[in-house]
Each structure stands twice: as structure tokens, then as C-alpha cells.
């Protein structure tokens, strides 16, 4: 009889120790996941949780703030709908241009949730240069926000680390006679590109 009680006590103690070890392993695993979490992944989690609630407030280098509903995440950029009064424009923001994400407590918690991994989404492998080349190919007029100011024009060409912007008046198509100058802008200075 006493042996049964002893074995029951030992089994109970072993179960408690095993549960405690599993709890410690789970905590360490979560700490490791947090240590590897990138800003891009946190913004992706916010975008998944946000839906159509109103967007994510991005504070960009140079002091510009945008309210964006992200739709696509590339390797080093995100794009989405720019939430502004009177309409919604599409914008592209380099990840390196994000100075901070202005978030409330709920958003901070949502940003820590796991986002299901997308199998092999092509957009996630595409770099900023590719997206800017596509805008140039389509001859879409853009507002380019850089660390040096805002400029309107059309992207003429995109190099390895910079783009050429032909400057012209908003609302006019890019014609050589209407171009009033060019800006060669390094990607490191690009804060946002807005397509109307």
C-alpha cells in the first residue's frame, strides 16, 4: 500500500517537472521568435489584423507621416493605399525609409502575432528597383517624396541604386517640351513614391 502511494507521489512529481520543463522551453522558444522578428514582419501582422479599419501610421525619414493600408510586401518595400481625404492613392514605401510605426497598445499586441507564411509569393522576392522600373515602363506620373523634398514627374530610368525623375507639372503627361528638369535620386534618399 505504501509503495503505491510512493509511486503515485513520484509520478506526480515527475509530471510537474515535465510540465515545468515544457513551459520553460515554450517561453525560450517565444523569446527566440521575438528576437528574430523584423519590422517588416510586424507591419505584415498589423496589416493582416487591420483589414479595413483605417490603416497604419508610418512615420518616415525626413518627418513625413503617411496613413497606409498595406496591400503588398516586397523584399525591401511595401505598397498600399494611401488613406487621405478625398480619395485613395497607391504608394510605395522603402522599408529603410520607415523611421517608426505610430501604434496604440492594441496594434503593438497585434504586431507580435504570427503571420502565416506565404508559400512562394513572388512579390516578397522583388526588390524596390524592380517596382520602380515597372512604374517607369508604364509612364505613370508620380510624386516622389525624398529626404530633400517632394517632386512631381515621371520615372525615366532606374539604375542599380538610383532613379531618374523627369520633372513636369502635375496633370500634364510627360512630354519632352514640358519637362523642366531632371533629378537623379539615390534609393537611400527615397522616402515614398505616390501614384495618383
C-alpha positions as CSV (number, residue, x, y, z in Angstrom):
1,X,0.0,0.0,0.0
2,X,2.7,2.5,1.0
3,X,4.6,1.6,-2.2
4,X,1.6,2.6,-4.3
5,X,1.5,5.9,-2.6
6,X,5.2,6.4,-3.0
7,X,5.0,5.6,-6.8
8,X,2.0,7.9,-7.1
9,X,3.9,10.8,-5.5
10,X,6.9,10.1,-7.7
11,X,4.8,10.1,-10.8
12,X,3.0,13.3,-9.8
13,X,6.4,15.0,-9.1
14,X,7.7,13.8,-12.5
15,X,4.6,15.1,-14.3
16,X,5.1,18.5,-12.6
17,X,8.7,18.7,-13.5
18,X,8.0,17.7,-17.1
19,X,5.2,20.4,-17.4
20,X,7.6,23.0,-15.9
21,X,10.3,22.0,-18.4
22,X,7.8,22.3,-21.3
23,X,6.7,25.7,-20.1
24,X,10.4,26.9,-19.9
25,X,11.1,25.6,-23.4
26,X,7.9,27.3,-24.7
27,X,9.0,30.6,-23.1
28,X,12.5,30.3,-24.5
29,X,11.1,29.5,-28.0
30,X,8.9,32.6,-27.9
31,X,11.8,34.7,-26.7
32,X,13.8,33.4,-29.7
33,X,11.0,34.1,-32.1
34,X,10.7,37.7,-30.8
35,X,14.5,38.2,-31.2
36,X,14.2,37.2,-34.8
37,X,11.1,39.3,-35.6
38,X,11.7,42.0,-38.2
39,X,9.9,45.3,-38.5
40,X,8.6,44.1,-41.9
41,X,7.0,41.1,-40.3
42,X,5.4,43.2,-37.6
43,X,3.9,45.6,-40.2
44,X,2.7,42.5,-42.1
45,X,1.0,41.3,-38.9
46,X,-0.5,44.7,-38.4
47,X,-1.8,44.8,-41.9
48,X,-3.4,41.4,-41.5
49,X,-5.1,42.5,-38.3
50,X,-6.1,45.9,-39.6
51,X,-8.2,44.9,-42.5
52,X,-10.2,48.0,-43.5
53,X,-10.1,49.6,-40.0
54,X,-8.2,52.7,-41.1
55,X,-4.6,51.9,-41.8
56,X,-1.2,52.0,-40.2
57,X,0.5,55.3,-39.4
58,X,4.1,55.3,-40.8
59,X,6.5,58.0,-39.7
60,X,9.1,58.3,-42.4
61,X,12.6,59.6,-42.5
62,X,12.6,63.4,-43.0
63,X,9.5,63.9,-40.9
64,X,6.7,62.8,-43.3
65,X,3.8,60.8,-41.9
66,X,1.6,58.5,-44.0
67,X,-1.6,56.6,-43.1
68,X,-1.3,53.5,-45.3
69,X,-3.4,50.3,-45.7
70,X,-0.6,47.9,-46.9
71,X,-1.6,45.5,-49.6
72,X,1.8,44.1,-50.9
73,X,5.1,43.5,-49.2
74,X,8.3,43.2,-51.3
75,X,11.8,42.2,-50.2
76,X,12.6,45.8,-49.1
77,X,9.4,47.8,-49.7
78,X,5.7,47.8,-49.1
79,X,2.9,49.2,-51.1
80,X,-0.6,50.1,-50.2
81,X,-3.5,52.5,-50.4
82,X,-2.6,55.9,-49.0
83,X,-5.5,57.0,-46.9
84,X,-6.2,60.7,-47.5
85,X,-9.3,62.9,-47.5
86,X,-10.8,63.0,-50.9
87,X,-9.5,59.7,-52.3
88,X,-7.1,56.8,-52.1
89,X,-3.8,56.8,-53.9
90,X,-1.3,54.0,-54.3
91,X,2.0,54.4,-52.6
92,X,5.3,52.6,-52.4
93,X,7.5,53.0,-49.2
94,X,11.0,51.6,-48.9
95,X,11.4,49.7,-45.6
96,X,14.6,51.7,-44.9
97,X,12.6,54.9,-45.0
98,X,10.4,53.9,-42.1
99,X,11.5,55.8,-39.0
100,X,8.7,54.5,-36.8
101,X,5.3,53.0,-36.8
102,X,2.9,55.0,-34.6
103,X,0.8,52.4,-32.8
104,X,-1.6,52.0,-29.9
105,X,-1.4,49.2,-27.4
106,X,-3.8,47.0,-29.4
107,X,-1.6,47.5,-32.5
108,X,1.6,46.6,-30.6
109,X,0.0,43.4,-29.4
110,X,-1.3,42.6,-32.9
111,X,2.1,43.2,-34.4
112,X,3.5,40.4,-32.3
113,X,1.2,37.7,-33.6
114,X,2.4,35.1,-36.1
115,X,1.6,35.7,-39.7
116,X,1.0,32.6,-41.8
117,X,4.0,32.2,-44.1
118,X,3.1,32.6,-47.7
119,X,4.5,29.7,-49.8
120,X,6.5,31.4,-52.5
121,X,4.9,34.8,-53.2
122,X,6.8,36.4,-56.0
123,X,6.2,39.9,-54.7
124,X,8.2,39.0,-51.5
125,X,11.3,38.4,-53.5
126,X,11.0,41.5,-55.7
127,X,13.2,44.5,-54.8
128,X,12.4,48.2,-54.9
129,X,14.3,48.8,-58.2
130,X,12.1,46.3,-60.0
131,X,8.9,48.1,-58.8
132,X,10.2,51.5,-59.7
133,X,11.2,50.2,-63.2
134,X,7.7,49.0,-63.7
135,X,6.3,52.5,-62.9
136,X,8.8,53.9,-65.4
137,X,7.8,51.4,-68.1
138,X,4.1,52.4,-67.6
139,X,5.0,56.1,-67.7
140,X,2.8,56.8,-64.7
141,X,3.2,60.3,-63.1
142,X,4.4,60.1,-59.5
143,X,5.0,62.3,-56.5
144,X,8.4,61.4,-55.2
145,X,9.0,62.2,-51.5
146,X,12.7,62.3,-50.8
147,X,14.7,63.4,-47.8
148,X,15.2,66.6,-49.9
149,X,11.6,67.4,-50.6
150,X,8.7,66.4,-52.8
151,X,8.9,66.4,-56.6
152,X,6.3,65.5,-59.3
153,X,7.3,63.8,-62.5
154,X,7.7,60.6,-64.4
155,X,10.4,58.0,-63.7
156,X,12.6,57.9,-66.9
157,X,15.0,55.2,-65.9
158,X,16.1,53.1,-62.9
159,X,19.7,52.2,-62.2
160,X,21.3,49.9,-59.6
161,X,20.9,52.3,-56.8
162,X,19.1,55.4,-58.1
163,X,16.4,56.6,-60.4
164,X,16.0,59.5,-62.9
165,X,12.9,61.6,-62.4
166,X,11.8,63.9,-65.3
167,X,10.1,66.9,-63.6
168,X,6.9,68.3,-65.0
169,X,3.7,69.9,-63.8
170,X,1.0,67.7,-62.2
171,X,-1.8,66.8,-64.5
172,X,0.3,67.0,-67.7
173,X,1.7,64.0,-69.4
174,X,5.5,63.6,-69.7
175,X,6.5,65.3,-72.9
176,X,10.0,66.5,-73.6
177,X,8.8,70.1,-74.2
178,X,7.1,70.1,-70.8
179,X,10.0,68.7,-68.8
180,X,11.5,71.4,-66.7
181,X,14.4,69.4,-65.3
182,X,15.7,66.1,-64.1
183,X,16.6,64.7,-60.7
184,X,18.8,61.7,-60.2
185,X,17.8,60.4,-56.8
186,X,19.6,57.6,-54.9
187,X,17.3,55.0,-53.4
188,X,18.7,55.8,-50.0
189,X,17.1,59.2,-50.2
190,X,13.6,58.0,-51.4
191,X,11.0,58.1,-48.7
192,X,7.8,57.4,-50.6
193,X,6.5,57.2,-54.2
194,X,2.8,58.0,-54.7
195,X,0.9,57.2,-57.8
196,X,-2.4,59.0,-58.3
